[in-house]
Amino acid sequence: MNLELIAYITLACTSGVLNLFLSLYVFFKRHQYTSIAYIFVVYTLLISIYCFGTAFGLMSENLAEIKFWTVILYIGMPFSAPVGLLFIMQYLGINALRMRYLMLLVIPLVTLLMVATNDFHHLYYRVYEVDPVLGAPYVQQEVGVWYLVHGIVTFSSMFVALYLLLSHWGDTDREYRPQLVALIFGQLIPIVSAFVYLIGLTPPGIDPVPLVLWISSILYLWSIGSSRLFRIMPIAKTTIFNSINDGVIVLDASRRLIEYNQASENMFPKLSKAMFGRDFNYVWKQVSGKDFPFQSMEAAAQQELQLSGEDGPIHTYQVRSTPIHHGFHYKGQLIIFTDITEVKRLQLQLEHHAYHDELTQIYNRRAFFQKCEQYFSQAMENKLPLTVILLDIDHFKKVNDTYGHAVGDDVLKHMVKVCQEILGPDVLFGRYGGEEFVIALRETDLKAGEQLADRLRVHVEKNPFPMEEGLLPVTLSLGVSCVLHEPDETLFQLLNQADKALYEAKRKGRNRVSVFDQKHHPLKAGNR
């Protein structure tokens, strides 16, 4: 065995020992590291198998031994590049489905089987024999079809890993760049060595890759010790940016679009990278068809915004605009969109339940009083008329007793629906209690209130409740009262007047309107 061959074997063994040491070192300290350490353990173990297989292959004395150690080195070599790619992807925070991980290992597995059974099909090596000039352990070989497939996968994996590392350079903070340098050279060294081997610049029959992998091992070892690889790892800013659930849009100092994240693209599908550099007012007009609400962009602002989505329903966004400063200089704007559609829907639903009668879906007693207090205050302050109408369904107890409470509930809903045909959506209409309802009419005097009450009475009488047994007559008794604008007058007094008028309508035979007699029933302080 000549000195040159001994040198090759020594370098290959050195690479194998260093990678095996790395694998065992990280494995025994795995509990101190993040989960990426497990992939690194497998990665360096595969490389050590590759290197040791190469070393023992260079010590072979016949073709049978050469083939045996070739199979052994192929247990590690074809898998190392794809696993190295997975290691780099996880280091950079690039997620992939587990099934995609496994698919990367299909070709290396087939390669191993092809090499082990090459004598039967010659698809990997068409010729594989001892070199007639140099002798063992040097071989003369002619590659087959699958050798090319394996080469494409291996080089693709290494090139993609190198590209990912280089493309994330700008997104990596300065303190983490030594780690990135070590990983870049860890990928670059085997790529350059393999390329030199393929173009025939290495000694005949010698694969230079295992001979130089000790350099990558030293870089990895240095990175683990000095820059805390596996303990603290960077997650690329692009990964963080695109993992934010809120839509984030970045503008420069001239209000031009310079960046947006994946969530923004999901929220606004018309947004595209072709819009980079365009004025944001133009961009927003293209995206939403509207002007952007924040005209002054150099101050923080926040508001809610409603837009029709691509799926049809209207989406509600909380929009926050925050200026970006470098020292005292304005550098741009950060616009954050938070989709609060579901929150607003639940909020409106809760508000509806809190302020609406569950059966009839008009205002409940509490909501009516809250809104009517505002009407009353405005009427008293501005000397404007305010009329209230109390109405009661005649003989409603008899309906419940005769037909049951389910029919009684349907009668209440029917009556409300019929009244709404006259009242319209802007009139304050609430359930006062049981079969008693109340209406507040702003800027409406007593006479107009009486006329409206009578229209309601007639309309309800003309629209009986339909039942299987026939039509059930429904009539109303109504009491009307209007503010007097007297000192210390209260809403409760106004409602009490309407209640007295309602009682008078019932006393006179029901199905009629009665107006509170303001001349013969003067208000008394505290009368409720």
C-alpha positions in Angstrom: 0.0 0.0 0.0 1.6 3.3 -1.1 1.8 6.4 1.0 -0.7 8.3 -1.2 -3.4 5.6 -0.5 -2.6 5.7 3.2 -3.1 9.4 3.2 -6.5 9.0 1.5 -7.5 6.3 4.0 -6.3 8.5 6.9 -8.4 11.5 5.7 -11.5 9.4 5.2 -11.1 7.9 8.7 -10.6 11.3 10.2 -13.8 12.5 8.6 -15.6 9.4 9.9 -14.2 9.7 13.4 -15.1 13.4 13.7 -18.6 12.8 12.3 -19.1 9.8 14.6 -17.9 12.0 17.5 -20.3 14.7 16.6 -23.2 12.3 16.3 -22.4 10.8 19.8 -21.7 14.1 21.4 -25.0 15.7 20.3 -26.9 12.5 21.1 -25.7 12.3 24.7 -26.4 16.0 25.1 -29.7 15.9 23.2 -31.7 16.9 26.3 -29.9 20.2 26.4 -30.7 21.0 22.8 -33.8 21.6 20.7 -35.4 18.8 18.7 -33.3 19.6 15.6 -30.4 17.7 17.4 -32.1 14.4 16.5 -31.9 15.1 12.8 -28.3 16.2 13.2 -27.4 13.0 15.0 -28.8 10.9 12.1 -27.1 13.3 9.5 -23.6 13.0 11.0 -24.0 9.2 11.6 -24.9 8.7 7.9 -21.8 10.7 6.9 -19.6 8.7 9.3 -20.9 5.4 7.7 -20.1 6.9 4.3 -16.6 7.9 5.4 -15.7 4.6 7.1 -17.1 2.6 4.2 -14.9 4.6 1.8 -11.8 4.0 4.1 -12.4 0.3 4.3 -13.1 0.2 0.6 -9.7 1.7 0.0 -8.1 -1.1 2.0 -9.8 -3.8 0.0 -7.6 -6.3 -1.9 -10.2 -7.8 -4.3 -13.4 -7.0 -6.1 -15.6 -8.9 -3.7 -14.3 -6.8 -0.8 -14.6 -3.6 -2.8 -18.3 -4.4 -3.6 -19.0 -5.2 0.0 -17.7 -1.9 1.3 -19.3 -0.1 -1.5 -22.7 -1.4 -0.3 -21.8 -0.3 3.3 -20.8 3.2 2.3 -24.1 3.5 0.3 -26.0 2.9 3.6 -24.9 6.4 4.5 -23.9 8.3 1.4 -27.2 8.5 -0.6 -29.2 9.4 2.5 -26.9 12.1 3.9 -27.8 14.8 1.3 -31.6 14.6 1.7 -31.3 14.3 5.5 -28.9 17.3 5.4 -31.6 19.2 3.5 -34.1 18.3 6.2 -31.7 19.5 8.9 -31.2 22.9 7.2 -35.0 23.2 6.6 -35.7 22.7 10.3 -32.9 25.0 11.3 -34.4 27.8 9.2 -37.9 27.1 10.6 -39.3 25.8 7.3 -42.0 23.3 8.0 -42.9 20.4 5.8 -45.3 17.6 6.1 -44.0 14.3 7.5 -45.0 12.5 4.3 -42.8 14.9 2.3 -39.9 14.1 4.6 -40.4 10.4 3.9 -40.6 11.0 0.1 -37.2 12.6 0.2 -35.8 9.2 1.4 -37.4 7.1 -1.3 -34.8 7.6 -4.0 -31.8 7.0 -1.6 -33.5 3.7 -0.5 -33.9 2.6 -4.1 -30.2 3.6 -4.7 -29.0 1.4 -1.8 -31.0 -1.5 -3.2 -29.7 -0.9 -6.7 -26.1 -0.9 -5.5 -26.6 -4.1 -3.4 -28.2 -5.9 -6.4 -26.2 -4.3 -9.2 -24.8 -7.7 -10.4 -28.3 -8.7 -11.4 -29.4 -5.7 -13.5 -26.4 -3.3 -13.9 -28.7 -0.3 -13.7 -26.4 1.5 -11.3 -23.0 0.5 -12.7 -22.9 -0.9 -16.2 -19.3 -1.9 -15.6 -17.8 -2.3 -12.1 -14.4 -4.1 -12.0 -10.9 -3.7 -10.6 -8.8 -1.2 -12.6 -6.6 -3.3 -14.9 -3.7 -0.8 -14.6 -3.8 0.4 -11.0 -5.3 -2.8 -9.5 -7.2 -3.1 -6.2 -8.6 -1.1 -4.5 -9.1 1.1 -7.6 -12.0 0.3 -9.8 -13.0 0.9 -13.4 -16.6 1.8 -13.7 -19.2 2.9 -16.2 -22.3 4.5 -14.7 -25.9 3.3 -15.4 -29.3 5.0 -15.6 -30.0 5.0 -11.8 -26.6 6.5 -11.1 -27.7 9.6 -12.9 -31.0 9.7 -11.0 -29.1 9.3 -7.7 -26.7 12.1 -8.7 -29.5 14.5 -9.6 -31.3 13.9 -6.2 -28.0 14.2 -4.3 -26.9 17.4 -6.0 -30.4 18.9 -5.9 -30.6 18.3 -2.1 -27.3 19.9 -1.5 -27.9 22.9 -3.8 -31.4 23.5 -2.3 -29.9 23.4 1.2 -27.2 25.9 0.2 -29.7 28.1 -1.5 -31.9 28.2 1.6 -29.0 29.2 3.8 -27.8 31.9 1.5 -31.4 33.3 0.9 -31.9 33.7 4.6 -28.7 35.5 5.2 -30.3 38.9 5.2 -33.1 37.7 7.6 -30.6 36.4 10.2 -29.5 38.6 13.0 -25.7 39.3 13.2 -25.2 37.2 16.3 -26.4 34.1 14.5 -24.5 34.5 11.3 -21.4 32.5 12.5 -23.8 29.5 12.7 -25.0 30.3 9.2 -21.4 30.5 7.9 -20.6 27.1 9.4 -23.6 25.6 7.8 -23.0 27.2 4.4 -19.5 25.9 4.2 -20.7 22.6 5.5 -22.9 22.3 2.4 -20.5 24.0 0.0 -17.4 21.8 0.7 -19.0 18.5 -0.4 -20.7 20.2 -3.4 -17.4 21.6 -4.7 -15.6 18.3 -4.0 -18.2 16.2 -5.8 -18.1 18.6 -8.7 -14.3 18.3 -9.0 -14.7 14.6 -8.9 -17.3 14.5 -11.7 -15.2 16.6 -14.0 -12.2 14.3 -13.5 -9.8 16.6 -11.6 -9.2 14.1 -8.8 -6.9 11.1 -8.7 -8.4 8.2 -10.7 -10.8 6.0 -8.6 -10.8 8.3 -5.6 -14.0 10.0 -4.3 -12.7 13.2 -2.6 -15.9 14.0 -0.7 -15.2 11.7 2.4 -11.6 13.0 2.4 -12.7 16.6 3.0 -15.8 16.2 5.2 -13.6 16.5 8.3 -13.5 20.2 7.5 -17.3 20.4 7.7 -17.1 18.5 11.0 -14.7 21.0 12.5 -17.0 23.8 11.4 -20.0 22.2 13.0 -18.1 21.4 16.2 -16.9 25.0 16.4 -20.4 26.3 15.8 -21.8 24.0 18.6 -19.2 25.2 21.0 -18.9 28.9 20.2 -22.2 30.1 18.8 -24.5 27.7 20.7 -25.8 25.8 17.7 -28.8 23.7 18.8 -29.2 25.6 22.1 -30.3 29.0 20.5 -31.2 29.0 16.9 -32.5 31.8 14.7 -35.9 31.6 13.1 -35.7 33.5 9.9 -37.5 36.8 9.9 -39.4 35.8 6.8 -40.7 32.7 8.6 -41.8 34.8 11.6 -43.3 37.4 9.4 -45.3 34.9 7.4 -46.4 32.9 10.5 -48.2 35.9 12.0 -52.0 35.4 11.9 -52.6 39.2 11.5 -52.2 40.7 8.1 -49.1 43.0 8.0 -48.4 45.5 5.3 -45.2 47.6 5.2 -44.9 51.0 3.5 -41.9 53.2 2.9 -41.6 56.8 3.8 -43.3 57.7 0.5 -46.3 55.5 1.2 -45.3 52.9 -1.3 -45.9 49.2 -0.7 -42.7 47.4 0.0 -43.7 44.2 1.8 -46.7 42.1 3.1 -47.0 38.8 4.7 -48.9 35.6 3.9 -51.9 36.5 6.1 -52.4 39.7 4.1 -52.5 37.8 0.9 -55.1 35.4 2.4 -57.2 38.3 3.5 -56.9 40.3 0.3 -56.3 37.9 -2.6 -56.0 40.7 -5.1 -52.8 41.8 -3.4 -49.8 40.8 -5.5 -46.0 41.4 -5.5 -46.5 43.2 -8.8 -47.8 46.1 -6.7 -44.5 46.6 -4.9 -43.4 50.1 -5.3 -46.9 51.5 -6.1 -48.5 54.2 -4.0 -50.6 52.5 -1.3 -53.7 54.5 -2.0 -53.6 53.0 -5.5 -52.9 49.5 -4.1 -55.8 49.7 -1.6 -58.2 51.0 -4.3 -57.3 47.9 -6.4 -57.6 45.6 -3.4 -60.8 46.9 -1.9 -62.4 49.4 -4.3 -62.3 52.0 -1.5 -60.0 54.7 -0.3 -57.8 53.8 2.7 -59.2 55.3 5.9 -55.9 56.7 7.3 -54.9 59.7 5.2 -52.2 60.9 7.7 -49.7 58.0 8.0 -47.1 59.6 10.2 -49.1 59.1 13.4 -50.5 56.0 15.1 -54.1 55.3 14.4 -56.7 52.6 14.9 -60.2 51.9 13.7 -62.5 49.2 12.4 -63.0 48.5 8.8 -65.6 46.4 6.9 -64.9 44.9 3.6 -66.7 42.3 1.4 -64.6 39.2 1.1 -63.9 37.1 -1.9 -66.2 34.5 -0.3 -69.1 36.9 -0.2 -69.7 37.7 3.5 -68.5 41.0 4.9 -65.4 40.8 7.0 -64.6 43.2 9.9 -61.0 44.2 10.5 -59.4 46.1 13.3 -56.8 48.2 11.4 -53.8 49.6 13.3 -51.4 52.0 11.6 -48.0 52.5 13.3 -45.2 54.7 12.1 -41.7 53.3 11.8 -38.9 55.6 13.0 -35.2 55.4 12.9 -34.1 57.9 15.5 -36.1 61.0 14.8 -36.6 60.2 11.1 -39.8 58.8 9.7 -39.0 55.7 7.7 -42.3 54.1 6.8 -45.5 52.7 8.1 -46.7 49.3 9.5 -50.3 48.5 8.9 -51.7 45.6 10.8 -55.1 44.0 10.0 -56.8 41.8 12.6 -59.8 39.9 11.4 -62.4 40.4 14.2 -65.4 39.2 12.1 -66.3 36.4 14.4 -65.7 38.5 17.5 -68.0 41.2 16.2 -70.6 38.6 15.3 -70.6 37.1 18.8 -70.6 40.6 20.3 -73.6 41.6 18.2 -75.3 38.3 19.1 -74.7 38.9 22.8 -75.9 42.5 22.5 -79.0 41.3 20.7 -79.8 38.7 23.4 -79.2 41.4 26.1 -81.5 44.0 24.6 -84.1 42.0 22.7 -87.1 40.0 23.8 -86.4 36.4 23.0 -89.9 35.6 21.8 -90.8 38.6 19.7 -87.3 39.9 18.9 -88.2 43.5 19.6 -86.6 45.5 22.5 -87.0 44.1 26.0 -88.1 46.2 28.9 -84.6 47.2 30.0 -83.5 48.2 26.5 -86.7 50.2 25.9 -86.1 52.2 29.1 -82.4 52.9 28.2 -83.3 54.2 24.8 -86.5 56.0 25.9 -84.6 57.8 28.7 -82.5 59.3 26.0 -85.6 60.3 24.0 -87.2 61.8 27.1 -84.1 63.9 28.0 -83.8 65.2 24.5 -87.5 66.1 24.4 -87.4 67.9 27.8 -84.1 69.7 26.9 -85.3 70.9 23.5 -89.0 71.4 24.3 -90.0 68.8 21.8 -93.0 66.5 21.9 -92.6 62.8 22.9 -95.6 60.5 22.9 -95.8 56.9 24.3 -98.4 54.3 23.6 -99.1 51.4 25.9 -101.0 48.5 24.2 -102.4 45.3 25.5 -103.9 42.3 23.7 -107.5 41.9 24.7 -108.6 38.8 26.6 -105.1 37.2 26.1 -105.5 35.1 29.2 -108.5 33.4 27.6 -106.3 32.6 24.5 -103.7 30.9 26.7 -106.4 29.0 28.7 -108.3 27.8 25.6 -105.5 27.0 23.2 -102.4 26.7 25.3 -99.3 28.8 25.8 -97.7 27.8 22.6 -100.6 29.3 20.6 -100.4 32.3 23.0 -96.8 32.8 22.1 -97.6 32.6 18.4 -100.3 35.2 18.8 -97.8 37.6 20.5 -95.4 37.2 17.6 -98.2 37.6 15.1 -99.4 40.9 16.7 -95.8 42.3 16.8 -95.3 41.5 13.1 -98.6 43.1 12.2 -97.8 46.3 14.2 -94.3 46.5 12.6 -96.0 46.8 9.2 -97.4 50.1 10.4 -94.6 51.3 12.7 -91.5 50.8 10.5 -88.0 49.9 11.6 -87.1 53.3 13.2 -89.9 53.4 15.9 -88.9 52.4 19.4 -91.1 49.3 20.1 -90.6 47.1 23.1 -92.3 44.4 25.2 -93.3 45.9 28.5 -94.3 42.6 30.1 -96.6 39.7 29.3 -99.0 40.7 26.7 -98.3 44.4 27.2 -96.2 46.4 24.8 -94.9 50.0 24.6 -94.1 52.4 21.8 -92.1 55.7 21.9 -92.6 58.3 19.2 -90.1 61.1 19.0 -91.3 64.6 17.9 -94.8 63.3 17.8 -97.6 65.2 19.6 -100.6 63.7 21.4 -103.0 64.0 18.5 -100.6 62.3 16.0 -99.9 59.6 18.6 -103.6 59.0 19.0 -104.0 58.6 15.2 -101.1 56.2 15.0 -102.6 54.1 17.9 -105.9 53.9 16.1 -104.2 52.8 12.9 -102.5 50.0 14.8 -105.8 49.0 16.5 -107.6 48.8 13.1 -104.7 47.0 11.3 -104.5 44.3 14.0 -108.2 43.8 14.1 -108.2 43.3 10.3 -105.4 40.7 10.5 -106.7 37.9 12.8 -104.3 35.1 13.7 -104.6 32.1 11.4 -105.1 28.7 13.0 -106.0 25.2 11.8 -109.4 25.7 13.3 -109.9 29.0 11.5 -109.1 32.7 12.2 -108.6 33.8 15.8 -109.7 37.5 16.2 -107.0 39.7 17.9 -107.8 43.2 19.2 -105.9 45.8 21.1 -106.6 48.3 23.9 -104.2 51.3 23.7 -103.4 54.2 26.0 -101.6 57.3 24.7 -99.8 60.0 26.6 -97.5 62.9 25.8 -94.9 64.9 27.7 -96.1 68.1 29.4 -92.7 69.7 29.8 -93.4 70.5 33.5 -90.6 70.8 36.1 -89.5 67.5 37.6 -91.4 65.5 35.1 -90.1 62.0 34.6 -90.3 59.1 32.1 -92.0 57.0 34.7 -94.7 59.6 35.1 -95.2 59.7 31.4 -95.6 55.9 31.2 -97.9 56.0 34.2 -100.2 58.4 32.3 -100.3 56.0 29.4 -101.0 53.1 31.7 -104.0 55.0 33.1 -105.2 55.7 29.6 -104.9 52.0 28.8 -106.9 51.1 31.9 -109.6 53.6 30.7 -109.7 51.9 27.3 -110.2 48.5 28.9 -112.9 49.9 31.2 -114.8 51.3 28.3 -115.0 47.9 26.5 -111.6 47.2 25.0 -110.6 47.4 21.3 -110.2 51.1 21.6 -107.7 53.9 22.0 -107.8 56.2 25.1 -105.8 59.4 25.6 -104.6 60.6 28.9 -106.7 63.6 30.1 -104.0 66.1 30.9 -106.5 68.8 32.1 -108.3 66.6 34.7 -105.3 64.5 35.8 -102.4 67.0 36.7 -99.1 65.4 37.5 -97.9 64.9 41.0 -94.3 64.8 42.0 -93.1 61.3 42.5 -96.2 59.8 41.0 -95.2 56.4 39.4 
